[in-house]
């Protein structure tokens, strides 16, 4: 009787292992597809997340249209901005910490060729760099300078076109 019970137990274990192995073989291709699908979804989500954050930054910056320009404006102050205090403040609202000066900001993030600019990228002007703005798409930048204060300009014309230097992507 013990021998019969042992044989049945071994037979049951063998059958269980066989069924388990078969089930894994049947599920594995689906899991591999699901994993690649999950990777594609994660990439799409990351891109959507970046563009969502860029849109938030741009919208926040536009709230300050017309705020006066003041060279050397105090960090965190919203009654006046200079170009780099403006970018530092707006990006900071969304957890992106930038250095105070435009020249220093031009060294953070990753380089972006002009023909690959995306909304939310930082764009820099003049050599040596002394101006920064936020690329908002369609060749436009949100920035502050002189008498217009916080404004939107076309970086593909006039002084902005002639003095464009580089761009950096800081939104992850």
N, C-alpha and C positions, 0 to 999 in steps of 0.2 A: 504494500500500500504506500509506503514512504517513497519507493522508487517511482510509482505511478504519479504521485503528487509532485515530485521533483521534475519528472519529465513534462508534466503539464505546465509547471511554473517556467521551465526553460523555454518550452514552446510558446508560452504567452509572452515572455520577455522578448524572444526572437521576433515574434509577430509584431509586437509593439515597436521595436527598433526599426523593423522593415517599413511599417506604416509611417513612422516618424520621418525616416529618410526619404520615402516617396513623397510625402507631403512637402518637405523642404525643397525637393527638386521641382515640384510643381509651382511652389510659391516663389522660389528664387528669381526666375526671370521677371515675374511681376514686381518683385521688390527692387530689382535692378532698374526697371523702367520707372518705378515710383521714385527711386533715388535720383535718377537723372531728371525726372519731372520736378522733384523737389528742388534740385539745383537751379533749374531754369526759373522756377517760381521765386526762389531766394534771390536770384540775380535781378529779376523783374521788380521784386519788392524793394531791393536795395536801390535800384534806379529810381523807382517811384518815391522812395523815402528821400533820396537826394534832391529830386526835383521839388518835392513837397517842402523840404526845408529851405530850398532856394526861393520858392514862392513866398514862404513866410518871411524870410529875410527881406526880400524885395518889397513886400507889402508893408512891413514894419518901417523900412526906410522911406517909403513914399508918404508915410504919415507925417514926416518932417519936411516935406516940400515947402520951400520958402523960409525955413529957419535960417537965420543970418549966419554968415561965415565970419569966423574970427580966427586968425592965425594963432596957433598955440592954445586953442580952446581947452579948457579943463576936462580931463577924463571923466566920463559919466554925466557931464552937464548936457542938458537937452535944449537950453535956450540959445546956445550958439555951438557951432561945430567948425573944426577944420577938417580937411579931407580924411585924415587918418583917425581922428577921434570919432568921426561919423561911422566909418567902417568898423572900428573897434567896438563902438557901442552897439550897432545893429547886429553884428555877428555874435557879440557877447550875449545878447538876449536869448540866443539859441545854442548856447554852450560852446561856441567857437571862440577861443581866446586868442586874440591877435596882439602883437606888440603895438606900442603906441605910435611909432613913426612909419610913414609909408615906405621908406627905404628898408626898414626891418620887416615890414609886412611882405615885401617883395621876395623874401627869402623863405617864407613858410609855405606849407602845402607842396603841391607838385606843379611843375611847369606845364603850361597849356599853350600849344601853338595858336596863333590868332585865328586860323581857319577852323579851329575846333572849340571855340569858346561856347560855353553853356551858361544860361542864366545862373547867377550866384557866384561866378568866377570873379576874382579880383583882377582889375586891369590897372596897369601902371604907365605913367607918362613921364617924359623928359629924361635927359641923361645929364648928370646923375638923377636917379628917380627922386621926384619930390611931389608926385601927385598920385592918388589912388581913387578908384571908383568901383562901383559894383556893376558888372555886366548884366543887363536885364533882358537881352535878346534883341534881334533885329537891328544890330549895330548901335544900340542905345546903351548909355551908362547913366546910373544914378550916382550923383556925387555932389560935392559942395566946393564952391570957390567964389571969390570976389562978391560983386554986388547981387548976383541972383541968389546966393546962398544955396541951399539944397535944391538941386534941379536935375533935369534929365537932358542929356546932350547926345548928339549924333557923333559917335567916335569915328565915323567914316568921312568926316568933312572937317575943313578948317584946321585950327590948331590941334585938335584932338587927333586927327588923321596924321598930321605931320610929326607929331611928337609921341605917338604910341611907342612904348618900349617893350613890355612883356605882360604876361598874365600868369596867375597862379590859381589852382583849384584847392580850396580849403574845406569844402563840404565833403564829409565822408559818408 
